[in-house]
Amino acid sequence: MKYLKIVFINLLLLGLGSCDYRYGGEPYYDYNSQYTPVIMDRADLEQSIRIIGPREIKDYGKIYIKDSLLFINEKFEGIHVVDNSDPSNPENLAFIVIPGNIDISILNDVIYADNAVDLIAIKYTGDSVRVIDRNRNIFPELPAPEGQYYSYEGSANRPENSVIVKWVLK
Amino acid sequence: MKKLLIVLFSTVLLSSCESSESVGTDSSGLGQGGSLARFAVANGHLYTVNNNEISVFSLANPENPVQLSRLNIGANGETIFPLGDSTIFIGTTSGMYIYDVSDAPAMTLLSNYRHVVSCDPVVANANFAYVTLRTESNNFNCARGVNQLDIINIQDLSNPILIGSFPLIQPKGLGLYGDTLLICDKGLKVFDVSNPNSLVLLDADEDFDAVDIIPNGNLMITVSESGLKQYRYKNGKLNFLSAL
């Protein structure tokens, strides 16, 4: 009877676990979270910061204002830069791509941002963005959206030097 | 009695300063985040909170932040609110922690106001801290069935005293503008908190599921998961300016 129970539980777990072959064909299993992590090579992460033209804002995250510029985080994707010198008519200027980004803070002309597990310092000049400093592995890995205690199986199969930049609904 | 008068008088002075309607550049070089921020710059240092850890970075050279220390706070930290140069408030799922950071990177825990497990940002002025407690059914870090605002007397930062708890629907971010408290609670709600024992609702926009707010002078910038809305706040009323 006890064995039957164990077999039954294992079958349940097998059923729950889904297999995801994104990013280099490495399978990831997730028995707990409804979400699956998106993984990026560290080398790619460190080359990922760039500026693109204004784009539609979605998944609005945190907001930050510095003088007449308003910064709107798009969860885990980066920061929209908005000219707010006339709050009746804000103008979307640009999007700074920062994988894994949630928070920023600004002192003078330096933007501090989380780039997944790293803290980066960047300078935004209006038409360019430059990473001027990077502190690696400052933050814990991005937890599953349901909370930090949710996890996924298969983390042992992760490629070396990779980071979770977001979680997506399975 | 004399002491009481002095305290009352300085309270009036403080609140009149905070009611200033000036909007514009900040000579400190600092910007302003919402109450859900996990990053804060105070006293030449950058503070970040993540899970149970606070990291302190020197910004002596702002272009090269250097991590000086890490502190395990023994609680699940979610938000940082700096007050002046020497105090930071950490909102955690188990309570509000007040640290003296005047001797950064050293952090001295002044007090810990404990509450039922919930998700809770905090904002404060010299006299009171305002903590919203929120329940989220899909996040077991904060699923204990409490949705309220706690007003806490913090004139003695080492000895916070609960003044009152006020029921809300599902509060998220909040912001202070003088004696006016704006709470994202199934909409944006504006309360007069000049009397900390009673909360007076002045105005509300319930068409917008606001998540966080930045009071930038009397410009109120609020964000939901699907948009941004700005208002000019005057005489107890929110005047809509724009949506993005």
Interface residues (C-beta under 8 A of the other chain):
Chain A: I57 K58 D59 Y60 G61 K62 I63 Y64 I65 K66 D67 L70 F71 I72 V82 N84 P87 S88 N89 P90 N92 I102 D103 I104 S105 I106 L107 N108 V110 Y112 D114 L119 A121 K123 I132 D133 N135 I138 F139 P140 P143 P145 E146 G147 Q148 Y149
Chain B: G24 T25 D26 G29 L30 G31 Q32 G33 G34 L36 A37 R38 F39 A40 V41 L46 T48 N50 N51 E53 S55 F57 L59 P62 E63 N64 P65 Q67 N76 N138 N139 F140 N141 V211 D212 I214 N216 L219 I221 V223 S224 E225 S226 G227 L228 Q230 R232 L241 S242 L244
